């Protein structure tokens, strides 16, 4: 016999936790169940590669809500519980233990798992969860050198964190520059020089092809013929989203689970939010999928509101942020180095604003060591005004 719930949330991360807030703002008593693969209460992930290493964050501060929040809001928590399938026709989900759970409204906020390297042999460490952080932190205390694979957000942040913890890090990535997909070429070059100045060895335009364990050391062989020995090898090469259940359930999936402005999937009783949701951005006029904290928080809450009958469009444009050494940025919109860019520096490469343009329209804004200007950046993108000249953008924020 199936357990009966008015609302079921599949996913024990920030989006799922935020959905509870949205539901309870409109429905104070409808039964809620939250299913999470991990054994922990839903928590924030950004400190795992940022503040926990610098001491600006603590493990105790990671949970989105304490246990009392879930008890006080009548939420049934099913932690360490993985959902195996969805039956939209019967409005049922089934967990890996074979137990059935019925819903009236369902939210999929399942996030993903780290992409893995395709070659065999020794398995490197991957990084996504609190347990991954604890294991890497413990191993790093006994290590002197690390090989980091991947030049995106997590690879860049972990490299900085480990370097500041006194480790020698070699960073291997296939792009020509670190953070190349985001940053204009000259700024990416400056960031690379900052890493080198702090002792990081950068191996650009290269890929690992083998990882072996020799005499207690990890040895990474690369396509370019290099062999790098270190105490630890870590791979941070992106996220594989958990959309398989949605595919099997017949939901529309295309670069994530496709949702409308109200975050409904192709089944009106099923919603999706966070990393897995491919949603229409009214401000940018295109569909997007965003793997960042602010998106999970805002989208999860709006999905919860709409599950409880709000019928509100998700029109918010989420921002992202990163901290690397003494550099940091916030960004909103399309941050894509393939777009035309205009850089407005107060101090070159240290403090300024980068505008990303297409067809003379501002599509994204990156605030480099500039703070509390995200809302102004959103307003600029929302103007949909053609920039007559780059000079018009100078000092606009």
C-alpha positions as CSV (number, residue, x, y, z in Angstrom):
1,X,0.0,0.0,0.0
2,X,1.4,3.4,-1.0
3,X,2.1,6.1,1.6
4,X,-0.1,9.2,0.7
5,X,1.3,12.7,0.6
6,X,-0.1,15.9,-0.9
7,X,3.4,17.1,-1.9
8,X,6.5,15.0,-2.6
9,X,9.9,16.5,-3.1
10,X,12.6,14.2,-4.7
11,X,16.0,15.8,-4.0
12,X,17.6,16.6,-0.7
13,X,19.5,19.8,-1.7
14,X,18.9,23.5,-1.6
15,X,16.1,23.5,-4.2
16,X,14.2,20.8,-2.3
17,X,14.6,22.6,1.0
18,X,13.5,25.9,-0.5
19,X,10.4,24.3,-2.0
20,X,9.2,23.5,1.5
21,X,9.3,27.3,2.3
22,X,7.3,28.0,-0.8
23,X,4.7,25.3,-0.1
24,X,4.2,26.4,3.5
25,X,3.7,30.1,2.6
26,X,0.5,29.0,0.9
27,X,-0.5,25.7,2.5
28,X,0.2,25.4,6.2
29,X,-1.0,21.9,6.7
30,X,-0.8,19.8,3.5
31,X,1.5,16.7,4.0
32,X,5.0,17.0,2.6
33,X,7.6,14.3,2.1
34,X,11.2,15.0,1.1
35,X,13.5,12.2,-0.3
36,X,17.2,12.7,-0.3
37,X,20.0,10.3,-1.4
38,X,22.4,11.6,1.3
39,X,22.1,10.9,5.0
40,X,22.3,14.6,5.8
41,X,19.8,17.4,6.1
42,X,19.7,19.6,2.9
43,X,22.8,21.8,3.0
44,X,24.5,24.6,1.0
45,X,27.3,23.4,-1.3
46,X,29.3,26.5,-2.2
47,X,31.3,26.5,1.1
48,X,32.6,23.0,0.3
49,X,35.0,24.6,-2.2
50,X,35.2,28.0,-0.7
51,X,34.6,29.1,2.9
52,X,35.2,25.8,4.7
53,X,38.8,25.9,3.6
54,X,39.4,29.4,4.7
55,X,37.6,29.2,8.0
56,X,34.9,31.6,6.8
57,X,32.3,28.8,7.0
58,X,31.7,25.9,9.4
59,X,30.2,22.5,8.9
60,X,27.6,23.3,11.5
61,X,26.5,26.3,9.4
62,X,25.9,24.3,6.2
63,X,22.3,23.0,6.7
64,X,19.7,25.1,4.9
65,X,17.4,24.5,7.9
66,X,17.9,22.7,11.2
67,X,16.0,19.6,12.1
68,X,13.4,21.6,14.0
69,X,12.4,23.4,10.8
70,X,11.3,20.1,9.3
71,X,9.5,18.9,12.4
72,X,7.8,22.3,12.9
73,X,6.6,22.3,9.3
74,X,5.3,18.7,9.4
75,X,7.8,17.4,6.8
76,X,8.4,13.7,6.6
77,X,12.1,13.2,5.9
78,X,13.3,10.2,4.0
79,X,17.1,10.5,4.0
80,X,19.5,7.9,2.5
81,X,16.6,7.0,0.3
82,X,16.9,6.9,-3.5
83,X,13.8,7.0,-5.8
84,X,13.9,4.4,-8.6
85,X,10.9,5.4,-10.7
86,X,7.9,7.7,-11.3
87,X,4.5,6.6,-12.5
88,X,2.8,9.8,-13.6
89,X,-0.4,8.0,-14.6
90,X,-0.9,6.6,-11.0
91,X,0.9,9.6,-9.4
92,X,3.3,7.3,-7.6
93,X,7.0,7.2,-7.0
94,X,8.8,4.0,-6.0
95,X,12.0,4.0,-3.9
96,X,14.9,1.5,-4.3
97,X,13.5,-0.6,-1.5
98,X,10.3,-1.1,-3.5
99,X,8.1,1.1,-1.3
100,X,5.4,3.2,-3.1
101,X,4.6,6.8,-2.3
102,X,1.6,8.6,-3.7
103,X,1.5,12.4,-4.5
104,X,-0.8,15.1,-5.7
105,X,2.1,17.3,-6.7
106,X,5.7,16.2,-7.3
107,X,8.9,18.2,-7.4
108,X,12.0,16.8,-9.1
109,X,15.1,18.6,-7.7
110,X,17.6,15.7,-8.0
111,X,20.6,17.7,-9.0
112,X,23.4,15.4,-10.3
113,X,26.7,13.7,-9.7
114,X,30.2,14.6,-10.8
115,X,31.2,13.6,-14.3
116,X,33.8,10.8,-14.3
117,X,36.8,10.3,-16.4
118,X,36.4,7.8,-19.2
119,X,39.7,5.8,-18.7
120,X,40.1,2.8,-16.5
121,X,42.7,2.2,-13.8
122,X,43.0,4.0,-10.5
123,X,39.9,6.2,-9.7
124,X,40.5,9.8,-8.8
125,X,38.6,11.6,-6.1
126,X,35.5,13.4,-7.2
127,X,34.0,16.4,-5.4
128,X,30.3,17.2,-4.8
129,X,29.2,16.3,-1.2
130,X,30.1,17.0,2.4
131,X,31.6,13.5,2.6
132,X,33.8,14.3,-0.5
133,X,34.9,17.5,1.3
134,X,35.7,15.6,4.5
135,X,37.6,12.9,2.7
136,X,39.7,15.4,0.7
137,X,40.4,17.6,3.7
138,X,41.6,14.5,5.7
139,X,43.7,13.3,2.8
140,X,45.1,16.8,2.2
141,X,46.3,17.0,5.8
142,X,48.7,14.1,5.1
143,X,49.6,15.3,1.5
144,X,52.2,17.6,0.1
145,X,51.1,17.8,-3.5
146,X,47.9,17.4,-5.5
147,X,46.9,16.9,-9.2
148,X,43.7,18.7,-10.0
149,X,41.9,17.8,-13.2
150,X,39.5,20.4,-14.6
151,X,39.8,24.2,-15.1
152,X,36.2,25.2,-14.4
153,X,34.6,26.6,-11.2
154,X,35.2,23.8,-8.8
155,X,38.7,23.0,-10.2
156,X,39.8,26.6,-9.9
157,X,38.3,27.1,-6.5
158,X,39.7,23.9,-5.0
159,X,43.1,24.6,-6.5
160,X,43.1,28.0,-4.8
161,X,41.9,26.5,-1.5
162,X,44.5,23.7,-1.5
163,X,47.3,26.1,-2.5
164,X,46.4,28.5,0.4
165,X,46.5,25.4,2.7
166,X,50.1,25.0,1.7
167,X,49.8,22.2,-1.0
168,X,51.7,22.1,-4.3
169,X,49.0,21.8,-7.0
170,X,49.3,20.9,-10.6
171,X,46.2,21.8,-12.5
172,X,45.5,20.0,-15.8
173,X,42.7,21.1,-18.1
174,X,41.9,20.9,-21.8
175,X,41.2,24.6,-22.5
176,X,43.9,27.1,-23.5
177,X,43.1,29.2,-20.4
178,X,41.8,28.7,-16.9
179,X,38.0,29.6,-16.7
180,X,38.2,30.1,-20.5
181,X,34.5,29.6,-21.0
182,X,33.7,32.5,-18.7
183,X,36.4,35.1,-18.9
184,X,37.7,37.3,-21.7
185,X,41.1,36.2,-22.9
186,X,43.1,38.9,-21.3
187,X,41.4,38.5,-17.9
188,X,41.8,34.7,-18.1
189,X,45.5,35.2,-18.8
190,X,45.8,37.5,-15.7
191,X,44.1,34.9,-13.5
192,X,46.4,32.2,-14.8
193,X,49.4,34.4,-13.9
194,X,48.0,34.8,-10.4
195,X,47.9,31.1,-10.0
196,X,51.4,30.7,-11.3
197,X,52.7,33.4,-8.9
198,X,51.3,31.4,-6.0
199,X,53.2,28.2,-7.1
200,X,50.4,26.4,-9.0
201,X,51.6,24.5,-12.1
202,X,49.2,25.0,-14.9
203,X,49.0,22.4,-17.7
204,X,46.7,23.8,-20.3
205,X,45.6,22.2,-23.6
206,X,46.1,18.8,-22.1
207,X,44.0,15.9,-20.9
208,X,44.6,13.0,-18.5
209,X,44.6,9.6,-20.3
210,X,45.6,7.3,-17.4
211,X,45.8,7.3,-13.6
212,X,47.9,4.7,-11.8
213,X,48.9,4.2,-8.2
214,X,52.7,3.6,-7.8
215,X,54.4,3.3,-4.4
216,X,51.5,5.0,-2.7
217,X,51.5,7.9,-5.2
218,X,48.9,8.9,-7.8
219,X,50.6,9.1,-11.3
220,X,48.6,10.9,-14.0
221,X,49.6,10.4,-17.6
222,X,48.4,13.0,-20.1
223,X,47.7,13.1,-23.8
224,X,50.7,15.4,-24.2
225,X,53.0,12.8,-22.8
226,X,53.5,14.2,-19.3
227,X,53.5,12.1,-16.2
228,X,52.6,13.9,-12.9
229,X,53.1,12.2,-9.6
230,X,51.2,13.5,-6.5
231,X,49.8,12.3,-3.2
232,X,46.2,13.0,-4.3
233,X,44.4,13.2,-7.7
234,X,41.1,15.1,-7.8
235,X,38.8,15.4,-10.8
236,X,36.3,18.3,-11.2
237,X,35.1,18.1,-14.7
238,X,31.4,19.0,-14.5
239,X,28.1,17.5,-13.5
240,X,25.9,14.7,-14.8
241,X,22.4,15.7,-14.0
242,X,19.9,13.1,-12.7
243,X,17.2,13.1,-15.4
244,X,17.0,9.4,-16.2
245,X,13.8,9.0,-14.1
246,X,12.2,11.8,-16.0
247,X,13.0,10.2,-19.3
248,X,11.6,6.9,-18.3
249,X,8.5,8.6,-17.0
250,X,7.9,10.2,-20.4
251,X,8.6,13.8,-19.4
252,X,10.1,16.2,-21.9
253,X,13.9,16.2,-21.4
254,X,16.2,18.4,-23.5
255,X,19.4,19.6,-21.8
256,X,17.6,18.9,-18.5
257,X,13.9,18.6,-17.6
258,X,12.0,21.1,-19.7
259,X,9.7,23.3,-17.6
260,X,7.4,26.3,-18.4
261,X,7.5,29.7,-16.7
262,X,5.7,28.2,-13.7
263,X,8.3,25.4,-13.5
264,X,5.8,22.7,-14.5
265,X,7.1,19.8,-16.6
266,X,5.2,18.3,-19.5
267,X,3.1,16.6,-16.8
268,X,1.0,19.4,-15.0
269,X,1.4,17.6,-11.6
270,X,5.2,17.4,-11.8
271,X,7.5,20.3,-11.3
272,X,11.3,20.6,-11.6
273,X,13.8,23.0,-10.1
274,X,17.5,23.6,-9.6
275,X,20.4,22.1,-11.6
276,X,18.1,19.8,-13.7
277,X,15.5,22.4,-14.8
278,X,15.7,23.8,-18.3
279,X,13.5,26.9,-17.9
280,X,12.5,29.9,-20.0
281,X,14.2,33.1,-19.0
282,X,11.9,36.0,-19.7
283,X,14.7,38.5,-19.3
284,X,17.0,36.9,-21.8
285,X,14.3,35.4,-24.1
286,X,15.8,31.9,-24.2
287,X,15.7,28.6,-22.3
288,X,18.5,28.1,-19.7
289,X,19.8,25.5,-17.2
290,X,21.8,27.0,-14.4
291,X,23.9,24.9,-11.9
292,X,24.4,27.5,-9.2
293,X,23.3,28.1,-5.6
294,X,21.1,31.2,-6.2
295,X,19.1,29.5,-8.9
296,X,18.4,26.4,-6.7
297,X,17.3,28.7,-3.9
298,X,15.0,30.9,-5.9
299,X,13.6,28.3,-8.3
300,X,12.9,25.8,-5.5
301,X,10.9,28.3,-3.5
302,X,8.9,29.4,-6.6
303,X,8.2,25.7,-7.5
304,X,6.9,25.1,-4.0
305,X,4.6,28.1,-4.2
306,X,3.2,26.9,-7.5
307,X,2.8,23.3,-6.3
308,X,0.5,24.9,-3.7
309,X,-1.5,26.7,-6.3
310,X,0.3,30.1,-6.7
311,X,0.5,30.1,-10.5
312,X,3.4,32.6,-10.5
313,X,5.9,32.8,-13.3
314,X,9.6,32.4,-12.4
315,X,11.0,35.6,-13.9
316,X,14.0,36.0,-11.6
317,X,17.4,36.0,-13.2
318,X,19.8,34.1,-10.8
319,X,23.4,35.2,-10.2
320,X,26.5,33.2,-9.6
321,X,29.7,33.9,-7.6
322,X,33.2,32.6,-7.0
323,X,36.2,33.2,-4.8
324,X,39.7,32.5,-5.9
325,X,42.6,33.7,-3.7
326,X,41.9,37.4,-3.1
327,X,39.9,37.7,-6.3
328,X,36.1,37.3,-6.4
329,X,33.2,37.9,-8.7
330,X,29.5,37.9,-9.0
331,X,27.8,37.5,-12.3
332,X,24.3,37.5,-13.8
333,X,23.0,36.7,-17.3
334,X,24.9,35.1,-20.1
335,X,28.5,34.9,-19.0
336,X,30.1,33.3,-22.1
337,X,33.5,34.3,-23.4
338,X,32.3,33.6,-27.0
339,X,30.2,36.7,-26.8
340,X,31.5,40.2,-27.5
341,X,32.9,41.7,-24.3
342,X,33.6,45.2,-23.1
343,X,35.7,45.7,-20.0
344,X,35.3,48.8,-17.8
345,X,38.2,48.8,-15.2
346,X,38.6,50.9,-12.2
347,X,41.9,49.1,-11.6
348,X,42.9,46.8,-14.5
349,X,42.2,43.2,-13.7
350,X,41.6,44.0,-10.0
351,X,38.3,45.8,-9.9
352,X,35.9,46.4,-12.7
353,X,32.9,45.3,-14.7
354,X,32.8,43.1,-17.8
355,X,29.8,43.4,-20.1
356,X,28.8,40.5,-22.4
357,X,27.0,41.6,-25.6
358,X,25.2,40.1,-28.5
359,X,23.6,42.2,-31.3
360,X,24.7,45.3,-29.3
361,X,22.5,44.2,-26.4
362,X,23.9,43.5,-22.9
363,X,23.3,39.8,-22.2
364,X,25.4,39.4,-19.1
365,X,27.4,41.3,-16.5
366,X,30.4,40.1,-14.5
367,X,31.3,42.1,-11.5
368,X,35.0,41.5,-10.8
369,X,35.8,42.5,-7.2
370,X,32.8,44.7,-7.4
371,X,30.0,44.0,-4.9
372,X,26.3,44.8,-4.3
373,X,25.6,45.6,-7.9
374,X,23.8,42.5,-9.0
375,X,20.4,44.1,-9.0
376,X,21.7,47.0,-11.1
377,X,23.2,44.5,-13.6
378,X,19.8,42.8,-13.8
379,X,18.1,46.1,-14.6
380,X,20.7,46.8,-17.3
381,X,20.1,43.4,-18.9
382,X,16.3,44.0,-18.6
383,X,16.4,47.3,-20.5
384,X,17.0,45.4,-23.7
385,X,18.5,48.6,-25.0
386,X,20.9,48.7,-27.8
387,X,24.3,50.1,-26.8
388,X,25.2,52.8,-29.3
389,X,28.8,52.6,-28.2
390,X,31.0,50.8,-25.6
391,X,31.6,54.2,-24.1
392,X,28.0,54.3,-23.0
393,X,28.6,51.4,-20.7
394,X,31.5,53.0,-18.8
395,X,30.5,53.7,-15.3
396,X,26.9,52.6,-15.9
397,X,26.9,50.5,-12.7
